[in-house]
């Protein structure tokens, strides 16, 4: 049964929260929100029992004895902590000084308050708009580990959930170890063998939910929501902070209710396996099989896979006997995660070390699918655009993007935010792409988001958590790993090949500043993109043509581009001619006198008033290296394509794929004019250089040696 094809809500019945399925008919809508919601429904499995705060309130307000004691258990330690922070602010004016100490105290308090509060603390660790960086760093250390409950209780829960008779566990499963192999706040896992069914004898991981898990979480969410209202009002009145903490608890409740529904987790695992089957076929990723016959909302039975945790690079080498295994597994993890987030949008939002394994064959194994998330196309493009603006240090464009993404209200003046970004980020962004660290960048961004009125949506929180956890896992295996460096080739390739207006606009800002080509940026972008498996040279040309002939392309830009290309071709042609003459005749010609270009004078006077060539003009023009690297990239891609063909017919078919591109270039009037201008200028330049080379040294009394 696909539970996410139905909508369920909680109602009060005999003092208990029960789920009532209600089949709904999806109506056609033209709103963007509706489209995104339907797409997400197709991917992220919905919990059988969704979080319904209104139903919870109706129930618990009528049963004060059920929540007053628990409220005191939560409130007293947190209130004492809040008092200490208030004293720091109001009396000693030392809140910032004491932040590291207070952050440790808060983490210690939360770790003792139970599963829902621990998970709430972990969720807060990804909220730079709510807490300063000192608190975020400490909360990230929260461990979701609690003592296991008794195996006897676990077996009874399995029997009850699967509809087995008392003591009927042994008719289906054989425990291979009496104690659980892992225990967390929501459930624990046993290693067992199937004794029944088509897969009799298979070794399985049997995941059993804790008794009263949902009841405890529902109660804690009710209390957290009540306090969220009080704290939101308090911050608004006394500190002017407009934070909607109630919506934060709402988002958290929806996430944790999906996580405690094992049927939803099983559906997520199947969806994940379907979408990323190519990684499995290539032998890079392994996704455990789900045994649906023995899976319910409280019990999950999945394939047992032997492997090693991703915590030690040397251990992975010993496991596989291959020194290249750690780097390959980490690359697989990052590339698969990138495809999840930026290609299809359905991604694993909690890829920490406990949810990942490496097999002896060197395959990456995903284990837990309770926390999944989805990015729609607009959100995926926005993430790529944000990375580009960060690397490009274009903080004004980044602030505009935050407004479009809904992080900042449209009526907010973004100028102070731009200044804040420019002040906070250069220390971490001045490093090369290879040295960029996600944790540092997120920390600095978090300082800005905490200071200014940002509101972060759930998808962005999921991304922050995912990227931070990914880099943390990767660094355990390879201390020198940087996720931005590993991810940037993919992002650069998407930027150069994507047809979306958003990314084209970002590319235009990156490559053309004040209608002048930025060749160094294009060269760096091309070099990075060509290292990606999804790079396609033909698509790159298509996108560049769009930029040159589109409505936003000016004549000034095209003229500047022609001038730079003429300079570069002139430089390359001159060097090629001299090399050819030397090769066939052995004669080393002196460098020809320069042509006045780019505003430089032809000749200048040296210290003794002799006329000498201007060395500034003899330097390689800015477009030279870019043209050379672009040519090499095309040659490399062509050679690779030819090497992959097993017949002449296949080669011809591949050439036909480029025919529309060639036809488009030749049919564009603007490009034809540019090509004609380049050809005429290069021809004129070559003739002029030849004449000057022959006659200028004699007419200007400059010896050939002085022009070398």
C-alpha positions, 0 to 999 in steps of 0.5 A: 500500500502506498500510504502517501497516496492518501491524506491522514489526520489525527482526531480525538477518540476515547482520549487517544490520537487516532489516524483517519485516512481520507482519500483526496482527489488532486485538483489541477492548479496553476500555482507554483506552490501547488505544482511543487507540493504535488511533485514532492508528494510523488517522491517523499513518502507521507506518514500514515499518521501526520502531525496535527497540533490542533488535535493534540491541543484538544486532547492534552488540554483536557488531560492536564495530568498528562503534560504538567509533569513533563512540562516541569521536567522540560521547563525547569532546566531550560528556564534556569538556563534562560535566566543565566543568559538574561543575566549575561545580557541585562546585568553583566553585558557579557552575553557574547563573552559567555556564549561558548560556555552557555552553548555547552550548558544548553547542549548538556541540558537537551541531551538529558530530556528525551528523544524528541528534545534531542532531535529538536536540538539537532534540528536547531543545530541547522538554524543559523537564523535562530541561534548564533554560531557558538550554539550551532557548533555545540548542538551539532555534537548532540548524539542520538543514542540512548540505552536500549530497551529490553529485547523481550519488549522488542519481540513482543512489539514485533509480534503485535505489529505483524499480527503474530500469536504470542511467542510467535516471533521464532516462527518468522525470525531467528535472532543471531544476536540477543542484544541489539547491534544499534540503539537510538531514540526512536528504535533499535536494530537486531541482526536476524535470519528469516525462517519463513517466506520466499527469502527463507534463510536471508540475513536481515536487519530488524528495526523495532520502534521503541514502546510508546515512541509516538505518544512521547513525541506527540506530548513533547511536541505539544509542550514545545509548541506551547513554549514556542508561542510564549518565546516568540511573543517575548522576543518580539516585545523585548528584543524586536526579533520577529521569529516564528518559532511555532512554524519551526516546531510545525516543520519539525513535527512533520519531519519527525512523524515521517521518521517514526513511520517505518512504512514511509521509510520503506517507501523512501528506500524503494523510491531512492533505489529506483531513482539512483539505480544507475549508481547501483548498476555501476557498482558504486552504491548499494541500497538494502532491499526492503522485505515488505511482508515483514514491514509495518509502521513499527517494524522494518525488515531490510537486507543485512549488509556487511560493511565498515563505517565511514570513519577511518580511511586506513580502515577502509583500505584494510577492508578492501585491500585497495588504497584508492577506496577511501577517495573513490567512496567519498567521491561517490558519496558527494557526486551521488548527493549532488545528483540527489539535490541538484538533478532530481531533487529527492535527497537523503537529508541525514547522511551521517556516519551511522547511516553509511557503510562501505562494503568489502567490494568498495561500494557505498551503502545507504542504510536509513531513509527516515529523513528525506527531503525534496527540492523543486526545480526553482530551488535546485537552480537557486542553490547553484546560483547561490554557490556561483555568487559566493565564489564570485563574491557578488554579494549584491546578487546573493542578497537579491537571490535571497529575496527571490527565494523568500529568505528575506521579505521583499520590503526589507532594505538589502543594502545593510545585508550586502554590507554584512555579507561583504564584511563576514565572508571574505575571510573564508572566501578569499581561499581558493575553491579547493580550500573552501570549507562548508562549515566555515562558510555556513558559520559566517553566513549564519552570523549574517542570518542571525543578525538580519531578518532572515526566515529560512524554509525547511528545504534550506535547513535540510541542505545545510544539514546535509552538506555539513554532515557530508563534509564531516563524514568525508573529512573523517576519511580524508582530512584534506577533503573539501566538498566545494572543491569536489562539487564545483566541477558539477556546478560549473558544468550545470552553469555552462549548460543549463537552459534556465533563465535563472542560471543564464542570468547568473552566468551573464553576471559572471562572464560579462561585467560592464559589457566587458568579457571576464576571460579569467573567470570563463577560463577557470569555469571552463577548466572546472566544468570540463572535469565533470562527468556531465560536461557537454561541449555542444550545450556550452556553445548553445548557452554561450550563443544565447548570451550573445544573441539574446535580448540582453546582449548589447552591441558594446558587448559583442564589439568588446568580444570581437576586439579581444578575440582578434587580439588573441588570434593575432597573437596565436597566429603570429607565434604559429607563423614564427614557429612554422618558419623556424621548423622548416627553414631553421630561421629564428625570426624576431618578434614582429613590431607590435600593433597598437591595440587595447589603448597601448602606444606602439613604442615608448622611449627608454631611459636613454631616449631610444624608441623601443616596443611597448612590452605591455602590448607584447603580453598575451591578450586576455582571451589567449589562454581561454581560446587555447583551453577551449580548443583543447577541451573540444579536442579532448571531448572529440577524441573521447567520443571517437574512441568510444565509437565501435563503428563508422556509422556511430561516428557519423551519427554523432557528427549529425548531433552537432549539425543543428549547432553548426546550422544555428551558428551560421544562421544567426545574423549577429554571429555572422557579423561578428565572424566577418569582423573577426576575419577582416580584422585578423587578415588586416592585422596579419598584412600590417604585421608582415609589412611592418616586419619587412620595412619598419626596422629600416624606416625607424632606424631600429635594429632587428636585435632591438625588436627581439 
